[in-house]
């Protein structure tokens, strides 16, 4: 996956919390301000080689330490 966005569903609706463009790494960490969310949504916008489908194996979310 080269291009994607991460959105959080809050009481106000969906808001973008992270966006990546030109990614080449297999493991990414994004930091954003703490908030209460109902759900997270990852939308794949682009892949390096269009012959292959995007694969996401895991998404983790942590609260403040």
C-alpha angles and dihedrals in degrees: 000000000000103000128032145137133219120213132187124211110223132167087275093053134257118343130178112244101171139014130185129193127182094012117174100169126098095215123047132179122199125189123201138161115289115258140154111260136179097206145353123226127198115198118192110215101174144006131205096237116026091206088075131061122235116260125197114186102181144003119193128190125189133186124226115301 
